[in-house]
Amino acid sequence: MREQLTKKDIEKIQEEIDYRKLVVRKEAIEAVKEARAQGDLSENFEYYAAKKDKNRNESRIRYLENMIKNARVVSDQSREDEVGLNDTVTLYFEDDEEEDVYRLVTSIRGNSLENKISIESPLGKAIRGCKAGDRAYVKINDKAGYYVEIRKIEKTGDDGTDAIRSY
């Protein structure tokens, strides 16, 4: 799996890795030691919970390191009149006769509940590079799809506040 990430995404991921290695790892190891010192491990819930937290942290570190290792760096630059990464776009959905506003982001920052759509999603792929007034076909699969019209493009950029997704 080759994630498409910007340089800022990679920096943010590296910050989380460093934090988890330097802070969370030490805390988790200390929690395991304290729980182990309480005696019988066969019925020691605190020990199992501490081990689980430690393993979850190590798993997250590996996941993030693997993501950086396999990432394909993409530019967040685009023409002034085209839909690009980190742009906010007003779309008109022809089938529903509704308008909605989305922000185009990398998949690591995608969050449909906040109207942040990934450049790797069907909608993101369809509208990236389009201009205001263009009509784009969003292909869901070989037999289904729908049309959207790009009504407005705002060059919002990456303010660095987007959280990266968990697993």
N, C-alpha and C positions, 0 to 999 in steps of 0.2 A: 504494500500500500504506500504510494508516494503522495503525501500531502502536499498541496500547493500552499506555501507559506511565504509571507513577506519577511524582510529582515527584522522588522519590529516584532513580528510573531516569534521568531527564533530567539530574539533577545528576551522577550517575556517568558518564554519556555525555559531558557537558561537561568533566568532569575529564580523561577520556581524550583528548578533542580538544585541550584546552590542553596536556597533556603531549606529545602528538604534534607539535603546532605549535612548542612552545618548546624541547623537548629532542630528540626523535627526528629532526625535520626538520633541525636544525643538524648533528647527527651524520651524517645521510645525505648532506647537501650536502658536508660535509668529506670523507667517504669517497669520493665521486665525484671531487672535486678531486684527492685523493691518487692515486687510480687513474689519472686522466687524465694526471697528471704522470709516470707511468711510461713513457710513450712511445707506440709504435704501438698504436692502438685496435683495429685489425682482429683482433688475436690476444690482446687483453687481457681475460682472464676476470674479473679483479678489477673492471675498469671496468663490464662488463656486469652483474656481481652487485651492485655498488653502485647502478647505475641501477635495477635491478629492485627492490632494497630501498627506494630513494627513491620509486619509483612506487607500490609497495605501500602505503607509509605515506600518500602523498597520496590514494590510492584509499580507504583506510580513513577518513581525515578527511572526505572527501566523503560517504561512506556514512553516517557518524555524524551529520554535519550535516543530511543529507537526512532521516534518521530523526527527528531533533528537529523539523525543519521540518514534517514531515507527521504528527507524533504526535498522538494523541488522549489527553489526560490523564484518567486514571481514578483514583478514590479507592480507597485500600486499607482504608477503613473498612467494617465490616459489623456486623450485629447480633450480639450475644453468642451466640445459639443457631443462627446460620446460617453456612454455608460461605462464606468470603470470601477475598479476595486475601491471600496470605502465611499462610493457615491450614494446619495439618497435619491431614490427614483419614485416618481408617482406613476402608477400603472393603472390602466383601464382594462378590466377583464370583460371582454365582449360577451361571453356566454352568460355571465351573472349581471351584466350592466352595472358593475360596481367599480369604484376607484379605491386604491389602497397605496400606502407608502411603504417602501422597503429600503433597506440599506444593504448593499452588496459587500460581503465580507469573505474572508477565507474560511474554510470549513472548520478550523479549530475555534473560530469565534462565532460560528453560526448559531442562531437561536431563534427559531420560528415564533416563539411566544413574544419576542421583542421585535419582530419583523426584520430580523437580520438574516438574510438568505445567503447561502454559500455560493461561491462562483462555480462550484462543482455540482450544484443541484440543477435539475432540468430548467427551472425558471432562470437561475443565474447564468447558465450557459446560453440560453436563448436571448437574453437581453444585453449581455456584455458586448460592448462595441457598437450597440445601436445608438441612434440619435433621437432626439425629441421629435415626435410625430411618426416615427417608424412603427410598423406593425410586426410583431415577432410571433413565430409559432413555437409553442412550448411542447416538445415531444415527451410524453410520459413513457410510452413504449411503442412498439411497432404499429399498434392499432389505435392508439388514443393520444390525444393532444388537444390544445386549445390555443386561442390567439389572445395576445395582450397588445395594447397600444401604449407606447412610452409617451406620457403626457408632459413630464417635467423631470429635469436632471439637476440636482444640486451637488456641487463639488464640496462635500463635507469633510473629507479626509479622515485620517485615523488620529483620534485624540488620545489614544493610549488607555482608555478606560474600559474597553471591552475585556471581559473575562474570557480566559480560555476554558474550553469545556473539559469536563472530567472524562472518564472512560467512555 
